C-alpha cells in the first residue's frame, strides 16, 4: 500500500502550480510540504499507539479508513 501511495506527494507538488494562483504557489508548496511532514510523523505514531492498545488487527482497518478518506477528498477535488 505504501509503495502504491508513493507517487501522490510528488504529483501534488507538480499539480499545485497548475491549480493555484502564481503569487500563492511558493506559500502553497511550503504548506503542502509542512502538512506532509506532520502526516509522516503523526500517522505512524498514531497507528503504532492503536496497534499497541488494540492489537495488530487494527492496522488494516486504519489503512482502509485512510484510503476511503483519500478517495472522498479526491472526488471532492475533481468535482470542483
N, C-alpha and C positions, 0 to 999 in steps of 0.2 A: 504494500500500500504506500509506504513512504517513497519508494522508487517511482511509483506512478505519479505521485504528487510533486516530485522534484521540479518539474517544469513550470509549476504555477508561479513561483516568485519571479523568475526572470521574464516570464510572459507578462505579468502585471507591470513590471518596471518598463518593459518595452511598449506596452499599450498606454501607459499613463500619459505620455506627451500627446497622443492622438485624441485623448478624451478630455483633457484639461486645458484651460487657457495657458498660453505660453508664459505669462507672468507668474503663474502659480506652479509650474512644473517643478522647479527646484524644491520648493517647500513641500509639495505633494510627494515627491520621491523620498524626501527626508522623513516625512510622516509614515509613508509605507514601510520604509526600512526599519523605523523605530517600532512600529506595530508588529512587524515580522519578528523582530528581536524579542519583544515582550512575549509573543506567542511561542517562540522557540524556547524560552525559559520557563513559561508557566504551564504549557500543555504537558510536557514530560513530567514535570514536578507534580502536577495535579493527578495525572494518570498513575504515577508511582504511589502517591498517597492513597488513591482509591483502590489500587491493587493490594496495597498493604492492609487496608481496612476491610475490604470485601472479597479479596481473592483475585487470582489472575483471570477469572472468567469475566471480569468487568472490562477488560481491555477490548475485546471485540465489540462489545456494546458501545463503548466510548468512541471507538473509531467509526462505527456505523453512524452514530449520532453526529459526529463531526462531518462525515460525508453528506449526510442529509442537510445539515446547516449550509454546507458549501453549495449544494445543488439549489437550495432555496435562494441563497444570495445570488447565484449565477442567473437564475431565472428572473429575479427582480431586476438585475442589472441589464440583461439583454432585452427585457421588455420595454425599458425606458427609451 
